[in-house]
């Protein structure tokens, strides 16, 4: 596996160099001057060229000689990104011997705007294909699936269709419908402004994902109503048995008719300050899970038979708020933001029945590094009394402390050092605390 990782990294480096050389030879499409003709200014309609600049282009491969922009003008946008992580279990955990591994993923995203195509006003289609390699260091740390140190690690997954959906907005964007395969907890529910994505902010799953919400991706439908710009309410129903790397049709229309229900209302308010409004998001939601789960109870005496329960309900809330703004430029996002989350699930059928997290994120912390982002978060999964009494007497709580710093080397390349301290890995109070260090690179082609 190690040799394969080195070969992949070598191949990736060769591709980067080849694309850079090819892109450097191109020029972007002509730019039409908008100023009126005059002394020293080009006449309207007169073209001027802007050479490709490796350090300022948004994508590594540039504008494809104007093709990329031309496609976007007619409503077609493509984005290819590559993420690679190196992590090492420095101290404690299950095992530090050979406790370092590479892993990575690649995403191809397509967005089609039917409004720009003059086919369906305010209609669109989103599709994402994904692949990856490497298992990560979860087994070396001994962390639970809730606190995976690297949420982007894969078991050498071939390229598969991750999600796709059709969106339709109505009544000046006050109503939005989504239909298709949707990643509910990343795209729609309990979405944080500062802690929501393993490719862009925190790496540990517990740092950015509510451990008590029993759903991730599935086929379904969602409706969001935004009657005023500062308030919204949404509801959706999604297949409860959707499986990664599957079409989702195999479970959505077969086997049990189990569909998770999700509801959320939120306020998108902005605090006033001498330097302008500071945005925030306050949300509260609940979920319904129809799947059948085993009840945690002591069966050692032989007098009981395993019992099952279905129709579980849980709730959550969260908030994100900018609390310090660096300057009075309305378009400038530099400043300090705060986030927190909480979730609850019934302990008789869910091993984790309480979850909370809190942290801060600062964009532009270092002078002259206005695009860099620094973040720190603390998150905790608390195991239920019923699970501890019936299944694991050592179960207690699993806590993650995580720091990261996004260094924007160029608009298309971000390098992120990451440090995690995981106490009671796996939730067992006799586990050795682990210290995990890592480095992530994200390249946008």
C-alpha positions as CSV (number, residue, x, y, z in Angstrom):
1,X,0.0,0.0,0.0
2,X,2.9,2.4,0.8
3,X,4.4,1.9,-2.6
4,X,1.1,2.5,-4.2
5,X,0.7,5.8,-2.2
6,X,4.2,7.0,-3.4
7,X,3.3,6.1,-7.0
8,X,0.1,8.0,-6.7
9,X,1.8,11.0,-5.2
10,X,4.5,10.9,-7.9
11,X,1.8,10.6,-10.6
12,X,-0.1,13.5,-9.1
13,X,3.1,15.7,-9.0
14,X,3.7,14.9,-12.6
15,X,0.2,15.9,-13.6
16,X,0.5,19.2,-11.6
17,X,3.7,20.1,-13.4
18,X,2.3,19.2,-16.8
19,X,-0.9,21.1,-16.3
20,X,1.0,24.1,-15.0
21,X,3.2,24.2,-18.0
22,X,0.3,23.8,-20.4
23,X,-1.7,26.4,-18.6
24,X,1.2,28.9,-18.6
25,X,1.2,28.9,-22.4
26,X,-2.4,29.9,-22.7
27,X,-4.0,33.3,-22.4
28,X,-7.5,34.1,-21.1
29,X,-10.3,35.2,-23.3
30,X,-10.4,38.8,-24.5
31,X,-11.7,41.4,-22.0
32,X,-14.0,44.0,-23.3
33,X,-13.3,47.5,-21.9
34,X,-16.4,49.0,-20.3
35,X,-15.1,52.6,-20.0
36,X,-16.0,55.1,-22.7
37,X,-13.4,55.7,-25.4
38,X,-11.0,58.5,-24.7
39,X,-7.4,59.5,-24.5
40,X,-5.3,56.6,-23.4
41,X,-8.4,54.3,-23.1
42,X,-9.4,51.5,-25.5
43,X,-12.6,52.0,-27.4
44,X,-15.7,50.1,-26.4
45,X,-15.5,46.6,-28.0
46,X,-11.7,46.7,-28.4
47,X,-10.2,43.6,-26.9
48,X,-7.2,43.4,-24.6
49,X,-5.6,40.3,-23.4
50,X,-4.6,39.2,-19.9
51,X,-1.8,36.6,-19.7
52,X,-2.2,33.5,-17.6
53,X,-0.7,34.0,-14.1
54,X,-0.1,30.8,-12.1
55,X,-0.2,32.8,-8.8
56,X,-3.4,34.6,-9.3
57,X,-5.6,32.3,-11.4
58,X,-8.6,30.8,-9.5
59,X,-8.1,27.4,-11.0
60,X,-4.8,25.7,-11.8
61,X,-5.7,25.1,-15.5
62,X,-6.9,28.6,-16.0
63,X,-9.7,29.6,-18.3
64,X,-9.0,27.0,-21.0
65,X,-8.5,29.7,-23.6
66,X,-11.8,31.2,-22.7
67,X,-13.8,27.9,-22.9
68,X,-14.4,27.8,-19.1
69,X,-15.9,31.3,-19.0
70,X,-17.9,30.7,-22.2
71,X,-19.5,27.6,-20.6
72,X,-20.3,29.5,-17.5
73,X,-22.0,32.2,-19.5
74,X,-24.4,29.7,-20.9
75,X,-25.1,28.0,-17.6
76,X,-22.5,25.1,-17.4
77,X,-19.9,25.1,-14.6
78,X,-17.4,22.3,-13.8
79,X,-15.1,22.0,-10.8
80,X,-12.4,19.4,-10.3
81,X,-10.6,19.3,-7.0
82,X,-8.0,17.0,-5.3
83,X,-7.5,16.6,-1.6
84,X,-4.6,14.8,0.0
85,X,-3.9,14.3,3.7
86,X,-0.9,13.0,5.6
87,X,-1.6,12.2,9.3
88,X,0.5,10.6,12.0
89,X,-0.5,9.3,15.5
90,X,2.3,11.0,17.5
91,X,1.4,9.9,21.0
92,X,-1.0,7.4,22.7
93,X,-4.0,5.9,21.1
94,X,-4.1,2.3,20.1
95,X,-0.7,2.2,18.3
96,X,2.0,4.6,17.3
97,X,4.1,2.0,15.4
98,X,3.9,2.9,11.7
99,X,1.1,5.3,12.8
100,X,1.3,7.5,9.7
101,X,-0.6,7.2,6.5
102,X,-1.5,9.1,3.3
103,X,-5.0,9.3,2.0
104,X,-6.9,11.4,-0.5
105,X,-10.0,12.1,-2.6
106,X,-11.0,13.7,-5.8
107,X,-14.3,15.4,-6.6
108,X,-15.8,16.4,-9.9
109,X,-18.8,18.8,-9.5
110,X,-21.1,19.9,-12.3
111,X,-23.7,22.7,-12.1
112,X,-26.2,23.4,-14.7
113,X,-28.2,26.7,-14.7
114,X,-31.4,26.1,-16.7
115,X,-32.2,29.8,-16.2
116,X,-29.1,30.9,-18.1
117,X,-29.9,28.4,-20.8
118,X,-33.4,30.0,-21.0
119,X,-35.0,26.6,-20.5
120,X,-36.5,26.7,-16.9
121,X,-36.3,30.0,-15.0
122,X,-34.6,29.6,-11.6
123,X,-34.1,25.9,-12.2
124,X,-30.8,24.0,-11.9
125,X,-29.1,20.7,-11.6
126,X,-26.2,19.6,-9.4
127,X,-24.1,16.5,-9.8
128,X,-21.0,15.3,-8.0
129,X,-18.7,12.3,-8.7
130,X,-16.2,11.2,-6.1
131,X,-13.3,8.8,-5.6
132,X,-10.5,8.2,-3.1
133,X,-7.8,6.1,-1.6
134,X,-6.3,5.3,1.7
135,X,-7.8,4.2,5.0
136,X,-6.4,6.9,7.2
137,X,-5.2,6.4,10.8
138,X,-8.4,5.6,12.6
139,X,-7.3,2.1,13.6
140,X,-4.0,3.5,14.9
141,X,-5.8,6.0,17.1
142,X,-8.7,3.8,18.2
143,X,-11.2,6.5,17.7
144,X,-14.9,5.7,17.2
145,X,-16.6,6.3,13.8
146,X,-18.0,9.5,15.4
147,X,-14.5,10.9,15.9
148,X,-12.7,9.7,12.8
149,X,-9.4,11.8,12.7
150,X,-9.7,12.0,8.9
151,X,-13.2,12.1,7.5
152,X,-11.9,12.2,4.0
153,X,-10.1,8.8,4.1
154,X,-11.4,6.1,1.8
155,X,-10.8,2.4,1.2
156,X,-9.4,2.8,-2.3
157,X,-12.9,3.8,-3.6
158,X,-13.4,3.8,-7.3
159,X,-15.1,6.8,-8.8
160,X,-18.8,6.8,-8.0
161,X,-21.8,9.1,-8.2
162,X,-21.9,10.7,-4.7
163,X,-25.0,12.9,-5.1
164,X,-27.2,14.7,-7.6
165,X,-30.4,16.7,-7.4
166,X,-32.6,19.1,-9.2
167,X,-33.4,22.5,-7.6
168,X,-36.2,24.9,-8.4
169,X,-36.8,28.3,-6.9
170,X,-40.1,30.2,-7.0
171,X,-41.5,33.5,-6.0
172,X,-38.3,35.6,-6.0
173,X,-36.4,32.8,-4.3
174,X,-38.8,32.6,-1.4
175,X,-39.4,28.9,-2.0
176,X,-36.8,26.3,-3.1
177,X,-37.5,22.7,-3.9
178,X,-34.8,20.0,-4.1
179,X,-35.3,16.5,-5.5
180,X,-32.6,13.8,-5.8
181,X,-29.7,12.3,-3.9
182,X,-28.8,14.8,-1.2
183,X,-26.2,14.9,1.6
184,X,-28.6,16.3,4.2
185,X,-26.2,17.2,7.0
186,X,-23.8,19.0,4.8
187,X,-26.1,20.7,2.3
188,X,-29.2,21.4,4.3
189,X,-29.5,20.6,8.0
190,X,-27.4,21.9,10.9
191,X,-25.1,23.6,8.4
192,X,-22.4,25.8,10.1
193,X,-20.7,28.8,8.6
194,X,-17.4,27.8,10.2
195,X,-17.4,24.0,10.8
196,X,-19.0,22.1,8.0
197,X,-16.5,20.5,5.6
198,X,-13.6,18.1,5.9
199,X,-11.9,19.6,2.8
200,X,-12.1,23.2,3.9
201,X,-12.0,23.5,7.7
202,X,-11.8,20.8,10.4
203,X,-10.7,17.2,9.6
204,X,-12.1,15.2,12.5
205,X,-15.7,14.2,12.0
206,X,-16.7,15.1,15.5
207,X,-15.5,18.7,15.0
208,X,-18.0,19.4,12.2
209,X,-20.7,16.8,12.2
210,X,-23.5,16.4,14.8
211,X,-23.1,12.8,16.1
212,X,-26.8,12.4,17.1
213,X,-28.3,13.1,13.7
214,X,-28.9,9.6,12.2
215,X,-28.6,10.5,8.5
216,X,-26.0,11.5,5.9
217,X,-26.9,10.9,2.2
218,X,-30.0,9.5,0.6
219,X,-32.6,10.0,-2.1
220,X,-35.4,12.3,-1.1
221,X,-37.0,15.7,-1.4
222,X,-36.8,19.0,0.5
223,X,-38.6,22.3,0.5
224,X,-37.3,25.5,2.1
225,X,-39.4,28.7,2.6
226,X,-37.7,32.0,3.2
227,X,-40.6,34.6,3.6
228,X,-38.2,37.3,4.7
229,X,-34.4,37.5,4.3
230,X,-33.7,36.9,8.0
231,X,-35.9,33.8,8.6
232,X,-36.4,30.4,7.0
233,X,-38.1,27.1,7.6
234,X,-37.5,23.8,5.8
235,X,-38.6,20.2,5.8
236,X,-37.5,17.1,4.0
237,X,-37.9,13.3,3.8
238,X,-35.0,11.1,2.7
239,X,-34.3,7.4,2.3
240,X,-33.0,6.0,5.6
241,X,-31.1,3.1,4.0
242,X,-29.0,4.9,1.4
243,X,-25.6,3.4,0.9
244,X,-22.3,5.0,-0.3
245,X,-21.2,4.0,-3.8
246,X,-24.8,2.7,-4.6
247,X,-27.3,4.2,-7.0
248,X,-29.7,4.9,-4.1
249,X,-32.5,3.5,-6.2
250,X,-31.8,0.0,-4.8
251,X,-33.0,1.1,-1.3
252,X,-35.3,4.1,-2.0
253,X,-37.7,2.0,-3.9
254,X,-37.1,-1.5,-2.5
255,X,-37.1,-3.2,0.9
256,X,-38.7,-1.3,3.8
257,X,-40.3,2.0,3.1
258,X,-38.1,3.8,5.7
259,X,-37.7,7.6,5.2
260,X,-36.0,9.9,7.7
261,X,-37.9,13.2,8.3
262,X,-35.9,16.4,9.0
263,X,-37.2,19.8,10.0
264,X,-35.4,23.1,10.8
265,X,-36.2,26.7,11.3
266,X,-33.5,29.4,11.4
267,X,-32.7,33.0,11.7
268,X,-30.0,34.6,9.6
269,X,-29.5,37.8,11.6
270,X,-26.7,40.3,11.5
271,X,-25.3,42.2,14.5
272,X,-24.7,45.9,13.9
273,X,-21.2,47.2,14.6
274,X,-19.2,50.3,13.9
275,X,-17.5,48.4,11.1
276,X,-20.8,47.2,9.5
277,X,-23.1,44.2,9.9
278,X,-21.7,40.9,11.3
279,X,-23.6,37.9,9.9
280,X,-25.0,35.1,12.0
281,X,-27.1,31.9,11.7
282,X,-29.3,30.5,14.5
283,X,-31.0,27.3,14.0
284,X,-33.1,24.6,15.7
285,X,-34.2,21.3,14.2
286,X,-35.6,17.9,14.9
287,X,-35.5,14.5,13.1
288,X,-37.6,11.3,12.9
289,X,-36.0,8.0,12.2
290,X,-38.3,5.0,11.3
291,X,-35.6,2.3,11.3
292,X,-35.7,-0.6,13.8
293,X,-32.9,-0.6,16.4
294,X,-32.0,-3.0,19.2
295,X,-32.7,-1.7,22.7
296,X,-29.7,-1.7,25.0
297,X,-30.6,-4.0,27.9
298,X,-28.9,-6.7,30.0
299,X,-29.7,-10.1,28.5
300,X,-27.1,-12.2,30.4
301,X,-29.7,-13.7,32.7
302,X,-31.4,-15.4,29.8
303,X,-34.8,-14.3,31.0
304,X,-35.2,-11.7,28.3
305,X,-35.3,-11.8,24.6
306,X,-33.8,-9.0,22.5
307,X,-36.3,-6.2,22.1
308,X,-36.4,-3.7,19.2
309,X,-37.7,-0.2,18.9
310,X,-38.5,2.1,15.9
311,X,-39.8,5.6,15.3
312,X,-37.1,7.5,17.2
313,X,-37.2,11.3,17.5
314,X,-34.3,13.7,18.3
315,X,-33.5,17.3,18.2
316,X,-30.5,19.7,17.8
317,X,-29.7,23.4,17.8
318,X,-26.7,25.5,16.7
319,X,-25.5,29.0,16.1
320,X,-22.8,30.7,14.1
321,X,-22.0,34.4,14.7
322,X,-19.2,36.8,13.6
323,X,-18.2,38.6,16.8
324,X,-15.4,40.8,15.5
325,X,-15.0,42.5,12.1
326,X,-11.6,43.9,11.0
327,X,-12.7,46.7,8.7
328,X,-15.8,48.4,7.4
329,X,-15.7,47.0,3.9
330,X,-19.1,45.2,3.5
331,X,-17.6,42.6,1.1
332,X,-14.6,41.8,3.4
333,X,-15.1,38.7,5.5
334,X,-12.0,39.2,7.7
335,X,-12.8,38.8,11.4
336,X,-13.5,36.4,14.2
337,X,-16.5,34.0,14.3
338,X,-17.9,31.8,17.0
339,X,-19.9,28.5,16.5
340,X,-21.5,25.9,18.7
341,X,-23.8,22.9,18.3
342,X,-25.8,20.5,20.5
343,X,-27.7,17.3,19.7
344,X,-29.8,14.8,21.6
345,X,-30.9,11.2,20.8
346,X,-32.6,8.6,23.0
347,X,-30.0,6.6,24.9
348,X,-31.9,3.3,24.9
349,X,-31.2,2.7,21.2
350,X,-28.4,5.2,20.4
351,X,-24.9,4.7,21.9
352,X,-24.3,8.5,21.8
353,X,-27.2,10.4,23.2
354,X,-25.6,13.8,23.8
355,X,-23.3,15.7,21.6
356,X,-21.9,19.3,21.8
357,X,-19.2,21.3,20.1
358,X,-17.9,24.9,20.3
359,X,-15.1,26.9,18.6
360,X,-13.8,29.9,16.8
361,X,-12.7,30.7,13.3
362,X,-10.7,33.7,12.3
363,X,-10.2,34.8,8.6
364,X,-7.1,37.0,8.1
365,X,-5.6,36.5,11.6
366,X,-2.0,37.1,10.3
367,X,-1.4,40.6,8.9
368,X,-1.0,40.5,5.0
369,X,-2.5,37.0,5.0
370,X,-6.1,38.1,4.4
371,X,-7.4,34.9,2.9
372,X,-5.9,32.5,5.5
373,X,-8.3,30.9,8.0
374,X,-7.4,29.8,11.5
375,X,-9.8,27.6,13.5
376,X,-10.1,25.9,16.9
377,X,-12.8,23.6,18.2
378,X,-13.8,21.4,21.1
379,X,-16.3,18.6,20.5
380,X,-17.6,15.8,22.6
381,X,-19.7,12.6,22.2
382,X,-21.3,11.4,25.4
383,X,-22.3,7.8,25.6
384,X,-25.7,6.8,27.1
385,X,-26.2,5.1,30.5
386,X,-28.2,2.4,28.8
387,X,-25.3,1.6,26.4
388,X,-22.8,1.6,29.2
389,X,-24.8,-0.6,31.5
390,X,-25.8,-3.2,28.8
391,X,-22.9,-3.2,26.3
392,X,-19.8,-1.5,27.5
393,X,-19.0,-0.7,31.1
394,X,-16.0,1.4,30.1
395,X,-18.0,3.7,27.8
396,X,-17.9,7.3,28.9
397,X,-17.2,10.2,26.6
398,X,-15.0,10.9,23.6
399,X,-13.5,14.4,23.3
400,X,-11.7,16.1,20.4
401,X,-9.6,19.3,20.5
402,X,-8.6,20.4,17.0
403,X,-6.6,23.3,15.6
404,X,-6.1,24.0,11.9
405,X,-4.7,26.8,9.8
406,X,-5.6,27.2,6.1
407,X,-2.7,28.8,4.2
408,X,-3.8,30.0,0.8
409,X,-0.7,29.5,-1.3
410,X,-2.6,30.5,-4.4
411,X,-6.3,30.9,-5.1
412,X,-6.2,27.3,-6.4
413,X,-4.0,25.7,-3.7
414,X,-4.6,25.7,0.0
415,X,-2.2,24.0,2.5
416,X,-3.6,23.1,6.0
417,X,-1.6,22.0,9.0
418,X,-3.8,20.3,11.5
419,X,-3.4,19.2,15.1
420,X,-5.8,17.0,17.1
421,X,-5.9,15.8,20.7
422,X,-8.4,13.0,21.2
423,X,-9.2,12.0,24.8
424,X,-10.8,8.6,25.5
425,X,-10.5,7.4,21.9
426,X,-13.5,5.1,21.1
427,X,-15.3,6.5,24.1
428,X,-13.6,4.1,26.6
429,X,-12.4,5.8,29.8
430,X,-9.3,3.5,30.0
431,X,-8.1,4.3,26.4
432,X,-4.8,6.3,26.0
433,X,-5.3,9.9,24.9
434,X,-4.0,10.4,21.4
435,X,-2.1,13.3,19.7
436,X,-2.5,13.4,16.0
437,X,-0.7,15.7,13.6
438,X,-1.4,16.2,9.9
439,X,-1.1,18.2,6.7
440,X,-3.8,18.6,4.0
441,X,-3.5,20.0,0.6
442,X,-6.4,21.0,-1.7
443,X,-5.9,21.8,-5.4
444,X,-8.6,23.2,-7.6
445,X,-8.2,22.4,-11.2
